[in-house]
Amino acid sequence: MTTADAIAAGLRAWTRSHGLHVRAAAELLIEHHCWLRRPDFVRARVHRRGREAWIDWAEARKFINQGAVASPSRMAVLDLATAPGENRYRLSIMGAASSRLIATGVARATGEGL
């Protein structure tokens, strides 16, 4: 098992006790296969204890704002994952109707679901 795989397993263990917005944020980073393999990101933003791993979302935001070096699309994925992780858009309190509107809007913005 690679370090990134161990972190992914740890994040999944950690997010079991968190809201869907945190689970979604962690899964985006896991499935993207970039940031959990970057030592500069993992070193200060991902913490591990036992079998669990967690992301310090405030530190992830600092990493983004300090101008980390990565392609624009990789930075966008990190930004998109960090926003729900820190509950920036209050996704944790959205009802079903608002959730559907948000999901549809994001799908339309990426050319999906048109």
C-alpha positions as CSV (number, residue, x, y, z in Angstrom):
1,M,0.0,0.0,0.0
2,T,1.4,3.4,-1.0
3,T,1.4,6.4,1.4
4,A,-1.4,7.9,-0.7
5,D,-3.4,4.7,-0.4
6,A,-2.9,4.7,3.4
7,I,-4.0,8.4,3.6
8,A,-7.0,7.6,1.5
9,A,-8.0,4.8,3.8
10,G,-7.4,7.0,6.8
11,L,-9.5,9.8,5.4
12,R,-12.4,7.4,4.7
13,A,-12.2,6.1,8.3
14,W,-12.2,9.7,9.6
15,T,-15.0,11.0,7.4
16,R,-17.4,8.2,8.7
17,S,-18.1,10.5,11.7
18,H,-18.5,13.7,9.6
19,G,-21.1,15.3,7.4
20,L,-21.6,14.5,3.8
21,H,-19.8,17.8,2.8
22,V,-16.6,16.6,4.5
23,R,-16.9,13.2,3.0
24,A,-17.4,14.6,-0.5
25,A,-14.4,16.9,-0.1
26,A,-12.2,14.1,1.0
27,E,-13.4,11.8,-1.8
28,L,-12.7,14.5,-4.4
29,L,-9.1,14.6,-3.2
30,I,-8.8,10.8,-3.1
31,E,-10.3,10.3,-6.5
32,H,-8.2,13.1,-8.1
33,H,-5.0,11.2,-7.4
34,C,-2.8,14.3,-7.1
35,W,-2.8,16.1,-3.8
36,L,-2.5,13.1,-1.5
37,R,0.7,12.3,-3.4
38,R,2.2,15.8,-3.0
39,P,4.6,15.8,-0.1
40,D,4.3,19.6,0.2
41,F,0.6,19.4,0.6
42,V,0.5,16.3,2.8
43,R,3.2,17.4,5.2
44,A,1.4,20.4,6.7
45,R,-2.2,19.8,5.8
46,V,-2.8,16.0,6.3
47,H,-2.6,14.6,9.8
48,R,-2.5,11.0,10.9
49,R,-3.2,9.2,14.1
50,G,-3.6,5.5,14.2
51,R,-5.7,4.4,11.2
52,E,-7.3,7.8,10.7
53,A,-6.1,10.7,8.6
54,W,-7.7,14.1,8.4
55,I,-7.2,17.3,6.4
56,D,-6.8,20.6,8.1
57,W,-9.0,22.6,5.8
58,A,-7.8,26.0,7.0
59,E,-4.3,25.0,6.2
60,A,-5.4,23.7,2.8
61,R,-6.9,27.1,2.1
62,K,-3.7,28.8,3.1
63,F,-1.8,26.5,0.7
64,I,-4.1,27.6,-2.1
65,N,-3.8,31.3,-1.2
66,Q,-0.1,31.2,-0.9
67,G,0.2,30.3,-4.5
68,A,1.1,26.6,-4.6
69,V,2.7,25.6,-7.8
70,A,0.4,23.3,-9.9
71,S,-1.5,23.3,-13.1
72,P,-4.6,25.5,-13.1
73,S,-6.9,22.5,-13.2
74,R,-5.2,20.8,-10.3
75,M,-5.5,24.0,-8.2
76,A,-9.1,24.2,-9.2
77,V,-9.8,20.7,-7.9
78,L,-8.0,21.5,-4.7
79,D,-10.0,24.7,-4.3
80,L,-13.3,22.9,-5.1
81,A,-12.5,20.2,-2.5
82,T,-11.4,22.6,0.2
83,A,-14.6,24.7,-0.1
84,P,-17.0,22.0,1.1
85,G,-14.4,20.7,3.5
86,E,-14.4,24.0,5.3
87,N,-18.2,24.3,4.7
88,R,-17.6,27.6,2.9
89,Y,-21.0,27.4,1.1
90,R,-22.9,26.0,4.0
91,L,-23.7,22.8,2.1
92,S,-24.2,21.0,5.4
93,I,-27.5,22.9,6.0
94,M,-28.9,22.8,2.4
95,G,-32.3,21.1,2.0
96,A,-33.0,18.7,-0.8
97,A,-34.4,21.4,-3.2
98,S,-31.4,23.7,-2.8
99,S,-29.0,20.7,-3.1
100,R,-30.5,19.7,-6.4
101,L,-30.3,23.2,-7.7
102,I,-26.6,23.4,-6.7
103,A,-25.8,20.0,-8.2
104,T,-27.6,21.0,-11.5
105,G,-25.8,24.3,-11.6
106,V,-22.4,22.7,-11.2
107,A,-23.2,20.1,-13.8
108,R,-24.3,22.8,-16.2
109,A,-21.2,24.8,-15.6
110,T,-19.0,21.9,-16.6
111,G,-21.1,21.0,-19.7
112,E,-22.7,18.0,-18.1
113,G,-26.5,17.5,-17.9
114,L,-27.3,20.0,-20.6
